[in-house]
Amino acid sequence: MKQIIAAVALGMCAVVSMPALAKANCKAYPKSEWMKEAEAKARIEAQGYTISKFKVDGNCYEIYGRNKAGKKVEIYFDAKTLDPVKTEIEK
């Protein structure tokens, strides 16, 4: 019985954590067409975001930081146009 409960609990944890693992689907461009990282950071900060972490994730630029309201955000940006592709905001 304990094994069944443990298996069900483990399965529920996997299902609950799945959305956090979903990546953004950014269009693939040649790296030569990507906005320079320094320029991307400057433009993102000019929009009112504070960047704690900036990284490349697949074909996207991804930031972890805070928005103007001070809420934590995770945002994926198109590396060429800097359009937001996926945004997660702390509730």
VENZIZI-V191766 format. One record per run of one state. SS is the DSSP state (a for helix, b for strand, c for the rest). FROM is the first residue (numbers start at 1). LEN is the number of residues. If there is no record, write none. Layout:
# VENZIZI-V191766
ss = <SS,SS>
from = <FROM,FROM>
len = <LEN,LEN>
This chain:
# VENZIZI-V191766
ss = <c,a,c,a,c,a,c,b,c,b,c,b,c,b,c>
from = <1,2,22,31,34,37,47,50,58,60,67,72,79,84,90>
len = <1,20,9,3,3,10,3,8,2,7,5,7,5,6,2>
